[in-house]
Every structure is written in C-alpha cells, then in structure tokens.
C-alpha cells in the first residue's frame, strides 16, 4: 500500500482500504478508529474520493476535516449537498462506531441533513463533529454539525444506527 493524500495536510500512510473484520474482535470501536487516525489502518476509499478524513476520535465523538473542491460541484456551481451529507454521515456513524464493544458492528438505519449555507470551493477547510446522544443495546442516535473555519454552521444532521455482532456483516 502506498501513501495517499486525502486533502492538503492530511495523508493516509497506508493508502486506502478498510478495517479487517477479524480486528473488530480485538479492539473496541474507539481503538479501531484511533488506529485509523494514527495511520495504522488505511483510510476508507470514500475519504479520497470526497477529500475528507477522520482526524479525532474519543468515545462518543468523531471529528472529520474536509476540503470541498471543484470536483464536488453541482450544475449551478455550488458544492453538491451530497458531499455535505456524506461528510455528516461519516461523522455521525463514526461517533456511534466509537461506542462499540469488541465484536460489534453498526450500520446506518436513517439520517437527516439540514443544509444551512451554500458551500463552495472558496469555503475552504470544514470541520464536522459528530456526537452520540443515545446508545442502547441495538440502536444508537447521533448528531453532528458541519462548520467552516470561522465556526459558521453550514449543515447539521442526526442519524440512527443499528448495532449488531460483526459476524452478521455480509461477506465482501
């Protein structure tokens, strides 16, 4: 695997890939995600396609940074709402992931996004912070904000995730 720059200043030393399913039995969700931040696992392929990456994690919280660019534009010249939604979904889901025990996995059941300001390539680097607001045995709910460098709210969202044993993941 070779180093990949996700956006200027954020590099994945092991390139792109996923967390090995067998490792989910060895580490908690926070530990797994911290290994991504620390460069001990590759960044997920979506990170390179969308110019964002996980930069901080603690139990119940995940922070992503991203840089919208020309390749994310819609026909009217603003960043497509799907870019913001994907970034929010990542922070929302990883916040839940950070609460998982060894051997647990999750998937998004539903999410809602509100776009409050237009995003353009001139917006510059953005920060998306997700936090868990409820975790039960089989469901968790999180909320996230997407802000520009001045702290202005660009978008926010909520998400519900299903929690289950990693053995239930479909074979790749």
C-alpha positions as CSV (number, residue, x, y, z in Angstrom):
1,X,0.0,0.0,0.0
2,X,1.2,3.5,-0.8
3,X,0.6,6.8,0.9
4,X,-2.4,8.8,-0.3
5,X,-3.1,12.5,0.3
6,X,-6.8,12.8,1.2
7,X,-6.5,16.6,1.0
8,X,-3.6,19.1,1.6
9,X,-2.2,18.4,5.0
10,X,-4.0,15.1,5.6
11,X,-2.2,11.9,4.5
12,X,-3.1,8.2,4.9
13,X,0.3,6.5,5.1
14,X,-1.2,3.1,4.3
15,X,-3.3,4.3,1.4
16,X,-6.9,3.3,1.1
17,X,-8.7,0.2,2.4
18,X,-10.9,-1.0,5.3
19,X,-10.5,-2.3,8.8
20,X,-10.0,-6.1,8.7
21,X,-13.2,-7.8,10.2
22,X,-11.0,-10.0,12.3
23,X,-9.6,-7.0,14.1
24,X,-13.1,-5.9,15.2
25,X,-12.9,-8.8,17.7
26,X,-9.6,-7.5,19.1
27,X,-10.3,-3.8,19.6
28,X,-13.2,-1.5,20.8
29,X,-14.7,0.9,18.3
30,X,-12.7,3.8,19.8
31,X,-9.5,1.8,19.5
32,X,-10.2,0.8,15.9
33,X,-10.9,4.4,14.8
34,X,-7.9,5.8,16.7
35,X,-5.8,3.3,14.7
36,X,-7.2,4.9,11.5
37,X,-6.4,8.4,12.8
38,X,-2.9,7.2,13.8
39,X,-2.3,5.7,10.3
40,X,-2.2,2.1,11.5
41,X,-5.1,1.3,9.2
42,X,-5.7,2.7,5.7
43,X,-8.2,5.5,5.2
44,X,-11.5,4.3,3.7
45,X,-11.7,4.8,-0.1
46,X,-14.6,7.3,0.3
47,X,-12.2,9.6,2.1
48,X,-10.0,10.1,-1.0
49,X,-13.0,10.4,-3.4
50,X,-14.6,13.1,-1.2
51,X,-11.5,14.9,0.1
52,X,-12.1,14.3,3.8
53,X,-10.8,12.3,6.7
54,X,-11.2,11.3,10.3
55,X,-8.9,13.5,12.5
56,X,-10.0,13.0,16.1
57,X,-11.9,10.3,18.0
58,X,-12.9,9.6,21.6
59,X,-15.7,7.5,22.9
60,X,-19.0,9.0,21.7
61,X,-17.3,11.6,19.5
62,X,-15.7,11.7,16.0
63,X,-14.3,14.7,14.1
64,X,-13.7,14.9,10.4
65,X,-12.0,17.6,8.3
66,X,-12.7,18.1,4.7
67,X,-11.9,20.3,1.7
68,X,-14.6,20.8,-0.9
69,X,-13.3,21.2,-4.4
70,X,-14.3,21.8,-8.0
71,X,-15.0,18.0,-8.5
72,X,-17.8,18.3,-5.9
73,X,-19.8,21.0,-7.7
74,X,-23.4,20.7,-8.9
75,X,-24.6,22.2,-12.2
76,X,-25.1,25.6,-10.5
77,X,-21.5,25.8,-9.2
78,X,-22.0,25.1,-5.5
79,X,-20.8,22.0,-3.7
80,X,-23.4,19.3,-4.1
81,X,-25.5,18.7,-1.0
82,X,-24.5,15.0,-1.2
83,X,-20.9,16.0,-0.3
84,X,-22.0,17.6,3.0
85,X,-24.4,14.7,3.6
86,X,-21.6,12.1,3.1
87,X,-19.3,14.0,5.4
88,X,-22.1,14.3,8.1
89,X,-22.9,10.6,7.7
90,X,-19.3,9.7,8.3
91,X,-19.0,11.8,11.5
92,X,-22.4,10.6,12.7
93,X,-21.6,6.9,12.0
94,X,-18.1,7.0,13.4
95,X,-19.4,8.7,16.6
96,X,-21.6,5.6,17.1
97,X,-18.7,3.3,16.0
98,X,-16.6,4.8,18.8
99,X,-19.0,3.5,21.4
100,X,-18.9,-0.1,20.2
101,X,-17.5,-3.0,22.2
102,X,-15.2,-5.6,20.7
103,X,-17.0,-7.8,18.2
104,X,-19.8,-5.2,17.5
105,X,-20.5,-3.5,14.2
106,X,-23.1,-1.0,13.0
107,X,-24.9,0.4,10.0
108,X,-26.9,3.5,9.3
109,X,-30.6,3.0,9.5
110,X,-31.7,6.5,8.7
111,X,-30.3,10.0,8.7
112,X,-31.5,13.6,8.2
113,X,-29.5,16.5,7.0
114,X,-30.2,20.2,7.0
115,X,-28.1,22.4,4.8
116,X,-28.0,25.9,6.2
117,X,-25.5,27.8,3.9
118,X,-24.1,27.2,0.5
119,X,-20.7,25.5,0.3
120,X,-18.2,26.4,-2.5
121,X,-14.6,25.6,-3.1
122,X,-13.9,29.0,-1.6
123,X,-15.4,27.9,1.7
124,X,-12.0,26.2,2.4
125,X,-11.5,23.5,5.1
126,X,-14.5,22.5,7.0
127,X,-14.9,20.6,10.3
128,X,-17.6,18.1,11.0
129,X,-18.1,16.9,14.6
130,X,-20.4,14.0,15.5
131,X,-21.6,13.1,19.0
132,X,-23.7,10.2,20.3
133,X,-26.8,11.4,22.1
134,X,-28.2,7.9,22.9
135,X,-26.8,4.4,22.8
136,X,-28.9,1.4,23.6
137,X,-28.2,-2.3,23.1
138,X,-29.3,-2.4,19.4
139,X,-29.8,1.2,18.4
140,X,-27.8,4.4,18.7
141,X,-28.6,8.0,17.8
142,X,-26.0,10.7,17.0
143,X,-26.0,14.4,15.9
144,X,-23.4,16.3,14.0
145,X,-22.5,19.8,12.8
146,X,-20.6,20.9,9.8
147,X,-18.8,24.3,10.2
148,X,-16.5,26.5,8.2
149,X,-13.1,27.8,9.5
150,X,-14.9,30.7,11.2
151,X,-17.3,28.4,13.1
152,X,-20.3,29.3,10.9
153,X,-22.8,26.5,10.6
154,X,-23.0,25.0,7.1
155,X,-25.1,22.0,7.8
156,X,-26.3,19.7,10.6
157,X,-27.8,16.3,10.9
158,X,-29.0,13.4,13.0
159,X,-28.6,9.6,12.5
160,X,-29.9,6.3,13.8
161,X,-27.6,3.3,13.6
162,X,-28.3,-0.4,14.2
163,X,-25.8,-2.2,16.4
164,X,-25.1,-6.0,15.8
165,X,-22.4,-8.6,16.0
166,X,-19.7,-8.2,13.4
167,X,-20.3,-11.8,12.3
168,X,-23.6,-10.6,10.8
169,X,-21.8,-8.4,8.2
170,X,-22.3,-9.8,4.7
171,X,-19.2,-11.3,3.1
172,X,-17.4,-9.0,0.8
